[in-house]
Amino acid sequence: MELSWSTFLLEIINFLILLWILKHFLYKPVLDVLARRRAAIEEKIDAAERLNEDAKTLKSEYENRLAVWDHERQKARDTLAQELNEERLRQLESLKAVLAQEKEKAQVTESRQRVKVEHEIEHRALLQGAQFATQLLSQAAGPELEARLVTLLLNELSKLSHDQTIALRTQWGDSPDRISVTSAYPLSTAQQQALEEALAETTELDVTVHFEENSDLLAGLCITVGSWVLHANVKDDLRGFAEFAHVIY
């Protein structure tokens, strides 16, 4: 077979034309498609990487927030525990203070009751002593005994404490318009003057002292100031002297 250079040349030309056609109409679009697909894939990969980075950032922030929350929760628990402990201590101290006050009140009440009982016993003993003295003195009743009783009464009035005097002034109710002094025997001017001065100083009343006699008293005095009556005579068992010691109770 004879080689035809014209045919060979035409084949070469046809091949070159085919290459140009393939490159221009097939290969280049395919490359463009591949490039676009590669770019899309790279963009998706970049987006995925960005999402991954964002996820890591969110995870880190979440973990940090959890750590902060745990710290704040523990701090809140510690604060609450401290406040509860302080409140418990305050309540305990308050309870101790209340118990101490109640104990002190109980001791004061018990002490007052004990003192009251002791004074009541002492008062009864004084009254019994006054009754016994009355029985002894009833046979010797006379002006001399009355003078001794007047002196004893004046001495008792002068020994009254300030508290006893204040308490005594609250026992006759409304302010009286006079003070009555009853005696079994006539009182001397000196005795009357001494009684007036003693009663004025003790009662602080600027009223007339009225003197009268009543032989039924046997010996001694009966002093009336408003609703308060002091018996310091043989007939009434001399209990006025016992009452002086307990005038504030």
C-alpha positions as CSV (number, residue, x, y, z in Angstrom):
1,M,0.0,0.0,0.0
2,E,1.4,3.3,-1.0
3,L,1.6,6.1,1.6
4,S,-0.1,9.2,0.5
5,W,1.4,12.3,2.0
6,S,-1.7,14.3,1.2
7,T,-3.9,11.8,3.0
8,F,-1.4,11.7,5.9
9,L,-1.4,15.4,6.1
10,L,-5.1,15.6,6.1
11,E,-5.3,13.0,8.9
12,I,-2.9,15.1,10.9
13,I,-5.0,18.2,10.2
14,N,-8.2,16.3,11.1
15,F,-6.5,15.0,14.3
16,L,-5.5,18.5,15.2
17,I,-8.9,19.8,14.5
18,L,-10.4,17.0,16.6
19,L,-8.0,17.9,19.5
20,W,-9.1,21.6,19.2
21,I,-12.7,20.6,19.2
22,L,-12.3,18.3,22.1
23,K,-10.3,20.9,24.1
24,H,-12.7,23.7,23.3
25,F,-16.0,22.0,23.5
26,L,-15.3,19.0,25.8
27,Y,-12.2,19.1,27.9
28,K,-12.4,22.8,28.9
29,P,-16.1,22.5,30.1
30,V,-15.2,19.3,31.9
31,L,-12.3,21.1,33.5
32,D,-14.5,24.0,34.4
33,V,-17.1,21.6,35.9
34,L,-14.3,19.8,37.8
35,A,-12.9,23.2,39.0
36,R,-16.3,24.3,40.1
37,R,-17.0,21.0,41.9
38,R,-13.5,21.2,43.5
39,A,-14.2,24.8,44.6
40,A,-17.6,23.8,46.0
41,I,-16.1,20.8,47.7
42,E,-13.3,23.0,49.2
43,E,-15.9,25.6,50.2
44,K,-17.9,22.9,51.9
45,I,-14.8,21.6,53.6
46,D,-14.0,25.1,54.7
47,A,-17.5,25.5,56.0
48,A,-17.3,22.2,57.8
49,E,-14.0,23.2,59.3
50,R,-15.5,26.5,60.4
51,L,-18.4,24.7,61.9
52,N,-16.0,22.4,63.6
53,E,-14.1,25.3,65.0
54,D,-17.3,27.0,66.0
55,A,-18.4,23.7,67.7
56,K,-15.1,23.5,69.5
57,T,-15.5,27.1,70.6
58,L,-19.0,26.5,71.8
59,K,-17.9,23.4,73.5
60,S,-15.1,25.3,75.3
61,E,-17.5,28.1,76.2
62,Y,-20.0,25.6,77.5
63,E,-17.4,23.8,79.5
64,N,-16.2,27.1,80.9
65,R,-19.7,28.1,81.7
66,L,-20.3,24.7,83.4
67,A,-17.2,25.3,85.5
68,V,-18.3,28.8,86.4
69,W,-21.8,27.5,87.3
70,D,-20.3,24.7,89.4
71,H,-18.1,27.3,91.1
72,E,-21.0,29.7,91.7
73,R,-23.2,26.8,92.9
74,Q,-20.5,25.6,95.3
75,K,-20.0,29.2,96.5
76,A,-23.8,29.6,97.0
77,R,-23.8,26.3,98.9
78,D,-20.9,27.5,101.1
79,T,-22.6,30.9,101.6
80,L,-25.9,29.2,102.5
81,A,-24.2,26.8,104.9
82,Q,-22.4,29.7,106.6
83,E,-25.6,31.7,106.9
84,L,-27.4,28.7,108.3
85,N,-24.6,28.1,110.8
86,E,-24.6,31.7,111.8
87,E,-28.4,31.7,112.2
88,R,-28.2,28.5,114.2
89,L,-25.5,30.1,116.4
90,R,-27.7,33.3,116.8
91,Q,-30.7,31.2,117.6
92,L,-28.7,29.2,120.1
93,E,-27.3,32.3,121.7
94,S,-30.8,33.8,121.8
95,L,-32.2,30.6,123.4
96,K,-29.3,30.6,125.9
97,A,-30.1,34.3,126.8
98,V,-33.9,33.5,127.1
99,L,-33.1,30.5,129.3
100,A,-30.7,32.6,131.4
101,Q,-33.4,35.3,131.8
102,E,-36.0,32.7,132.7
103,K,-33.5,31.1,135.2
104,E,-32.8,34.5,136.7
105,K,-36.5,35.3,136.9
106,A,-37.1,32.0,138.5
107,Q,-34.3,32.6,141.0
108,V,-35.7,36.1,141.7
109,T,-39.2,34.8,142.1
110,E,-38.0,31.9,144.3
111,S,-35.9,34.4,146.4
112,R,-38.9,36.7,146.7
113,Q,-41.1,33.8,147.7
114,R,-38.5,32.7,150.2
115,V,-38.1,36.2,151.6
116,K,-41.9,36.6,151.7
117,V,-42.3,33.3,153.6
118,E,-39.5,34.2,156.0
119,H,-41.1,37.5,156.7
120,E,-44.5,35.9,157.1
121,I,-43.1,33.4,159.5
122,E,-41.3,36.3,161.3
123,H,-44.5,38.3,161.3
124,R,-46.5,35.5,162.8
125,A,-43.7,35.0,165.4
126,L,-43.8,38.7,166.3
127,L,-47.6,38.6,166.5
128,Q,-47.4,35.5,168.8
129,G,-44.7,37.3,170.8
130,A,-47.0,40.3,171.1
131,Q,-49.9,38.1,172.2
132,F,-47.6,36.5,174.8
133,A,-46.4,39.9,176.0
134,T,-50.0,41.1,176.2
135,Q,-50.9,38.2,178.4
136,L,-48.0,39.1,180.7
137,L,-48.6,42.8,180.7
138,S,-52.4,42.7,181.0
139,Q,-52.1,42.2,184.7
140,A,-49.7,45.1,185.0
141,A,-51.7,47.6,182.9
142,G,-51.5,51.1,184.2
143,P,-50.2,54.6,183.4
144,E,-46.6,53.5,183.9
145,L,-46.9,50.7,181.3
146,E,-48.7,53.1,178.9
147,A,-45.8,55.6,179.2
148,R,-43.4,52.8,178.4
149,L,-45.5,51.9,175.4
150,V,-45.7,55.5,174.2
151,T,-41.9,55.7,174.4
152,L,-41.5,52.4,172.6
153,L,-43.9,53.6,169.9
154,L,-42.0,56.9,169.4
155,N,-38.7,54.9,169.2
156,E,-40.2,52.6,166.5
157,L,-41.5,55.5,164.5
158,S,-38.0,57.1,164.5
159,K,-36.4,53.9,163.2
160,L,-38.6,53.4,160.2
161,S,-36.6,53.3,157.0
162,H,-37.3,55.6,154.0
163,D,-38.9,52.7,152.1
164,Q,-41.1,51.7,155.1
165,T,-42.2,55.3,155.5
166,I,-43.1,55.6,151.8
167,A,-45.0,52.3,152.0
168,L,-46.8,53.4,155.2
169,R,-48.0,56.6,153.5
170,T,-49.8,54.6,150.8
171,Q,-51.9,52.6,153.4
172,W,-54.4,55.2,154.5
173,G,-56.1,55.8,151.2
174,D,-57.3,59.3,150.6
175,S,-55.6,62.1,152.5
176,P,-57.4,62.3,155.9
177,D,-58.4,65.6,157.5
178,R,-57.1,64.6,160.9
179,I,-55.2,61.9,162.9
180,S,-56.9,60.3,165.9
181,V,-54.8,59.1,168.9
182,T,-56.7,57.1,171.5
183,S,-55.0,56.2,174.8
184,A,-56.1,54.3,177.9
185,Y,-54.9,57.0,180.2
186,P,-54.5,60.8,179.8
187,L,-51.3,61.7,178.0
188,S,-49.1,64.5,179.2
189,T,-48.5,67.6,177.2
190,A,-44.9,66.4,176.5
191,Q,-46.2,63.1,175.3
192,Q,-48.8,64.7,173.1
193,Q,-46.3,67.1,171.6
194,A,-43.8,64.2,171.0
195,L,-46.5,62.2,169.2
196,E,-47.6,65.1,167.1
197,E,-44.1,65.8,165.9
198,A,-43.4,62.1,165.2
199,L,-46.6,61.6,163.3
200,A,-46.2,64.8,161.3
201,E,-42.7,63.7,160.3
202,T,-43.7,60.1,159.5
203,T,-47.0,60.9,157.6
204,E,-46.0,64.3,156.2
205,L,-49.7,65.3,156.8
206,D,-50.5,68.8,157.8
207,V,-53.6,67.9,159.8
208,T,-54.8,68.2,163.4
209,V,-53.9,65.4,165.8
210,H,-57.0,64.6,167.9
211,F,-56.4,63.0,171.3
212,E,-59.0,61.0,173.2
213,E,-59.2,58.4,175.9
214,N,-60.6,54.8,176.0
215,S,-60.0,52.8,179.1
216,D,-60.9,49.6,177.2
217,L,-57.4,49.7,175.7
218,L,-56.1,48.8,179.2
219,A,-52.7,50.4,178.3
220,G,-51.1,51.9,175.2
221,L,-52.4,53.7,172.1
222,C,-54.6,53.2,169.0
223,I,-53.6,55.6,166.2
224,T,-56.0,56.1,163.2
225,V,-54.9,57.8,160.0
226,G,-57.7,57.6,157.4
227,S,-58.3,53.8,156.7
228,W,-55.1,52.8,158.5
229,V,-55.2,51.9,162.2
230,L,-52.1,51.2,164.3
231,H,-52.8,49.1,167.5
232,A,-50.1,49.5,170.1
233,N,-52.1,48.7,173.2
234,V,-52.6,45.8,175.6
235,K,-56.2,45.1,174.5
236,D,-55.3,44.6,170.8
237,D,-52.3,42.4,171.6
238,L,-49.6,45.1,170.8
239,R,-49.7,43.9,167.2
240,G,-48.9,47.4,165.9
241,F,-45.3,46.9,166.9
242,A,-45.1,43.7,164.9
243,E,-46.7,45.5,161.9
244,F,-43.9,48.1,161.9
245,A,-41.3,45.5,160.9
246,H,-43.4,44.4,157.9
247,V,-45.1,47.6,156.8
248,I,-43.5,47.3,153.3
249,Y,-44.7,43.8,152.7
